[in-house]
Amino acid sequence: MLERVIGSEASYLRRLGALSALLCGACALIGVVLAIAQPCASNLAATALAALIALAGALVARRS
């Protein structure tokens, strides 16, 4: 399935970007639920950082 999305000739950097976007994006979604359930600075910071890493991974996957 991953080869359909990013192509069979994708570089390792592109694969790594797609993987980090997928995993950190999932963690960011879970973090949103956690931040709603227990709003504190550490939960909000972790959620924001996971979303930032997911965005960076998506950018790397598109540009490589």
C-alpha positions in Angstrom: 0.0 0.0 0.0 2.8 2.4 0.8 4.3 1.9 -2.6 1.0 2.9 -4.2 1.1 6.2 -2.3 4.7 7.3 -2.6 5.8 5.1 -5.6 8.0 2.1 -5.9 11.1 4.2 -6.7 10.8 6.4 -3.7 14.0 7.4 -1.8 14.6 6.4 1.8 14.2 10.1 2.8 10.8 10.2 1.2 9.8 6.9 2.9 11.1 8.2 6.3 9.1 11.5 5.8 5.9 9.6 5.0 6.4 7.3 8.0 7.0 10.1 10.4 4.0 12.0 9.1 1.8 8.9 9.6 3.0 8.0 13.0 3.4 11.5 14.5 0.0 12.5 12.9 -1.6 9.6 14.7 0.1 10.7 18.0 -1.1 14.2 17.4 -4.7 13.1 17.1 -4.4 11.1 20.3 -2.8 14.1 21.9 -5.8 16.3 21.0 -8.0 13.9 22.9 -5.6 13.9 25.9 -5.4 17.7 25.9 -9.2 17.9 25.9 -9.4 15.4 28.8 -6.6 16.9 30.8 -5.6 20.4 29.6 -2.2 21.3 30.9 0.9 22.8 29.4 2.8 19.6 28.9 0.0 17.9 27.0 -0.5 20.9 24.8 3.2 21.1 24.1 3.5 17.5 23.2 0.6 17.6 20.9 1.9 20.7 19.2 5.3 19.1 18.8 3.8 15.9 17.3 1.8 18.0 14.9 4.9 20.0 13.9 6.9 16.8 13.2 4.1 15.3 11.2 3.9 18.4 9.1 7.7 18.4 8.6 7.5 14.7 7.6 4.8 15.4 5.1 6.8 18.2 3.5 9.9 16.0 3.2 7.8 13.2 1.7 6.4 15.5 -0.9 9.6 17.3 -1.9 12.0 14.3 -2.0 
